Amino acid sequence: MRFDFTDLRLFLAVADAGSITHGAAEVNLSLAAASERLREMETTGGVRLLERGRRGVTLTEAGEALSHHAREILNQVTLMRGEMGRFAQGIRASIRVIANTAAIVEVLPIRLSAWLASHPQVDIDLRERQSHEIARSISAGFADIGVLSDAAAHQGLILRPFAVSKLVVVSAKTHWLATEKEILFARLAEQYFIGLEGGALQDHLDTQAARLGVVLRYRIRLRTFESICAAASNGVGVAIVPDTVARQCKRAYNFGITPLTDAWARRNLSVCVASGFDPTPIARELFDHLANA
């Protein structure tokens, strides 16, 4: 069997996502190219690795075996590169970090900036994901460090406390919400919303609405929290944003802030690494910095 590293990364990404389409996107391959690589892996090995169905793919017994070995191989390659980087002159190291919206917006920029300034030879590949996706990806070895809500499944992860994030509703001062001390998400079902164009937080809110059997009505979707808060202050609609962001934007815009009382609106964030893999020394140093900051 002649599998290269791209083949192994693709196979693990597909196994993790349960979807060839999503797995291909994770490793930056087109669906056609990914499908061809997977077929070639099966043809070359003479085994079926994936069971394909309407709802995605599952691993065969042979696929489970390959998944186990592929994770060990790629982890060893990562460790090798990190070890060689200690002896090479001028070599740059890269750390893959995935985090939810709250961490990226509220805390990570400050904590990462100081660390990066003192490590000029290190680059960070930072991506936004929902917490359950982060837990799955870290445990599968697709990234080095994750920051997620500790309510997400964390089997196979080493977790350390990171921060607390709260979600609030922002609305125009003339809106009835501005006089409320707190509010349940369900009471907002009839409101018109201002949303983000995309991202983990937006997906999280839509998921919570779906659990209530509600489809949120959006007047507009914007790119940044600042533009959302500005629109809310002008009465365009209401919006749900992290509390830290709301208080920062309130310095520039006049709007009301109403805390959400739902349990999912208050999240204890944790920084994590996979318990089954040894991170590179530089990734371990960053993990310790984020956990102890």
Buried (B, 14 or more C-beta within 10 A) or exposed (E): EEBEEBBBBBBBBBBBBBBBBBBBBBBEBEEEBBBEBBEEBBEEBEBEBBEEEEEBBEBBEBBEEBBEEBBEEBBEEBBEBBEEBEEEEEEEBBBBBBBBBBBBBBBBEEBBEEBBEEBEEBEBEBBBBBBBBBBBBBBBBBBBBBBBBBBBEBEBBBBBEBBEBBBBBBBBEEBEBBEBEEBEBEEBBEBEBBBBEEBBBBBBBBEBBEEEEBEBEBEBEBEEBBBBBBBBBEEBBBBBBBBBBBEBBBEEBEBBBBBBEEEBBBBEBBBBBBEBBBBBEBBBBBBEBBBEB
